[in-house]
Each structure stands twice: as C-alpha cells, then as structure tokens.
Amino acid sequence: MTRKDTFTIGFMLFALFFGAGNLIYPPELGIQAGTSFWPAILGFILTGVGLPIVGVAAIALVSDDAKALGSRVHPVFGLVFTAVIYLAIGPFFGIPRAANVAYEMGVMPVIVSGGTMALFLFSVVFFAIVLFVSLNPSKIVDRIGQWLTPALLIAIVALCIASFFQFDAPLQSPETTYTTAPFFKGFVNGYLTMDAIAGLAFGIIVVTALKDRGVTEKKSVFKQTLKVGAVTATGLAVVYTSIGWMGAKLATFGSFEGGADILSAGASHLFGSFGAILLGVIVALACFTTCVGLTVACSQFFSNTFSGLKYSHVAVGVTIVSFLVTNLGLSQIISYSVPVLYFIYPLAIVLIVLSFFHNAFNGSSYVYRGALLLTSFFSLYSGLSAAKLTWAPLQSALSIFPLFEEGLGWIVPALIGAGLGYLLDRSRRNSKYVAATKNAS
C-alpha cells in the first residue's frame, strides 16, 4: 500500500458516506444548538463520523461482510440484521431522503410553487431514470460520481469559507433540547445520518479494495483500514463542522423548515439566486448517483442472498418502494425513521464494540447474545418513546439507569448482559471440562 492508495481508498469511502442527504443535519443542529454548538457537534461527529469508521474497521476484523459479523450472535440474527441495514439505507430511509433533498435543493428554488403534485412529478421522472440506470449498470454513473463528489465538496467549502467572512452575527441561545447535555443530544442526533449501519455495509468494499492491492494478511487489512478511515473521518468531520457552524450563524436570518432550506438560504445570501441554483443542481446530481448506488447495492444483496430473487425484480421493487416513501415528504420520512434508528443504532454500536473484544471472551455467542438482548430491551423502549408511545411506570423504573434521560440508558445494561453471558459461558465450559474429566477417569 502506497500513500496514494491510502488516500484513493480514503476518498472513495468519503464519497460513499458523503451522501448529499447527510448535509441536512449539521446545519439544523447548528441553528438549534446555538451557543452549545461545540459540545453538540462533537457528539454528532462521534456517531456521525467516528462510529461509521469503527464499523468499517469491525468488518475488516471479520474480513467478511455484515452478515458474518451478525452471525456471531446467531445465523438468523446475522441475516435479519443485515437485511434491516440494507432496507434502512435503501428504500425505507436512505434513498427517499436523498431523493427529497434533490427535490428541495435542485427543483424547488427554480419553480414558482412546490407541493405534493410537484414532488410526485419529480419523483416519477427521477426514479424512472434511477431504475433505468440501475438495470443497465455502466461506468458512466461511476465517472459522473467521481466528478460530482469533488464538485460538491468544492461548493460546500466555498459556501463555508464565504459564510465565515460574511456571517458575523453572534450565536443565539440554544433551543430547549440543547440547553442541557448538548453533547449527548448531538450524539443521539448522529443516529440520523445512518452512517454507522451503512459502515457495516460499506466495510466489505474497503476490504475488497485493499485485497485488490495485495493487502491480504488480516492484521495488515485492519491496520490499513484504520489509515483509510482516518482520511475519510478527517474530511467528514471538517465538512460537518463547517456547515454546522454556518447554520449556527444563520439563526438570525429568519426561520427555516430544515437543513436543505438552511443550505439554500445560505447560498442565496452569499452568492445570490444563481449560487443557490448551482448548489442545488450539484446536490441533486449527487443525490441521483447516491440513489443509483444504493439501489444497485440493495438489489445485489437480496438477489445474492435469496436465490429465488432476480436482480432485475428486486431493483424494480426497491425503486417502487423508494418512490412511494419519497412522496411522504422529507419531514415525514425523518419523523418515522427516528424511532427505527433509535432501536437499531444501539444494537449496531454494541455489535461493533464487541467485535473488537472478540478474542478476549473467545468469541462466545453468549456474550454477544446477553449484551444484545438487554440492549434491545432499552433500545426498543427508546424507539417507542421517539414514536410518542410511553408508559410512565416503566419509564420511571428504567430511569434509574445512568444516561437514561440522555437516550443512552442501554449502555449499562449492555455491559451487564455481556458480563452475564461471559459467566454463563464460563460455567458451561467448566461443566464440560468436569464431565470430560469424569469420563476419562
């Protein structure tokens, strides 16, 4: 591996994570956090940047895909969890979110009035092209993507640099959700990027790229993955912090409907209507390549996993579901995705962390199962709470656990579950040893 190879793969991974859909969250965080911006953005970066890279590294440790990692719990869990990951980053959340961002930033600034009909007509054309390209994969989309990612990055950098000199208003007071524990609020909001679970899906791409360059020994693959990840993490952290800071500075310019509106408004203030349209077009095209890539990835996973499914049929299904979800609108997609992500993310985090201590507990499935079982109970409650489904007596009982109010009450139960699993495994091994000794005598 040369330094050039490291940066090449690092930028490739950056392009995979740097989906235009993720651009909407840091500016919104900036406006809401105000004077609490720095602890909030640090928490966001930990889950929005750090965990995805750690997830990729976890796949490097396994030297296989996400299903192999999940199978350490149980083969059925490995299959189901991986399928959920692809559905989440694909037709249920990831693809519709990107399509909506393409509409809000690429189309709305140039039409007189939006509305459900405008979104419907846009999504018909958008997904027709996505399906056509997905059914006829070619290097054209890859080549376009190679140009679009640098163009998008340059546009964002220009926007951030200009805002640094032009927006000199003081930061506003934080909104209610960021007045206490802004770091943990930013940490939990980092779930919305979906990049930690995406990292489990993208990890095999990095491992394959390294092996293609002659890095095959397991420790070397892991070491090189960390170097590649450092390149990716640096780029993502700088971008998220910059656009988040721009959002914080834009708080005095009025109210905004979401992150896409904030970015468009910032571009209009700095570069006029042409600047907003140019940024919107770049973002829309980047969203298109993201949607094509995710459609192809989901279709390949399900068609390869289930022999009875044809790639073309899965691609049609993914496109139709994505089209239907897209027409719910961006705010609706985000609102219904939050409960699901609040449930999935703690499970993904625990699975990733345990993979780094796999050898310490001899890879016992009891440790994985114990940790994930107790985690799932708390993460399920977090998801239900995000959906406004709560039960006061249960909430009161669970609130005794540290960080429960911050949405991280699953951490201590995960440790307890792992410990109980370890003790159960030790007891089982000792019983087998005693039985074997008696039989030998």
Secondary structure, DSSP 8 states (H G I E B T S, - for coil): --HHHHHHHHHHHHHHH--GGGGGHHHHHHHHHGGGHHHHHHHHHIIIIIHHHHHHHHHHHHTS-HHHHHTTT-HHHHHHHHHHHHHIIIIITHHHHHHHHHHHHHTGGGSS---HHHHHHHHHHHHHHHHHHHHS--HHHHHHHHHHHHHHHHHHHHHHHHHHHH---------GGGTS-HHHHHHHHGGGG-HHHHHHHHHHHHHHHHHHTT--SHHHHHHHHHHHHHHHHHHHHHHHHHHHHHHHHGGGG---SSHHHHHHHHHHHHHHHHHHHHHHHHHHHHHHHHHHHHHHHHHHHHHHHSTTS-HHHHHHHHHHHHHHHHTT-HHHHHHHHHHHHHHHHHHHHHHHHHHHTGGGGTT-HHHHHHHHHHHHHHHHHHHHHHTT---HHHHHHHTTSTTTTTT-TTHHHHHHHHHHHHHHHHHHHHHHHHHHHHHH-
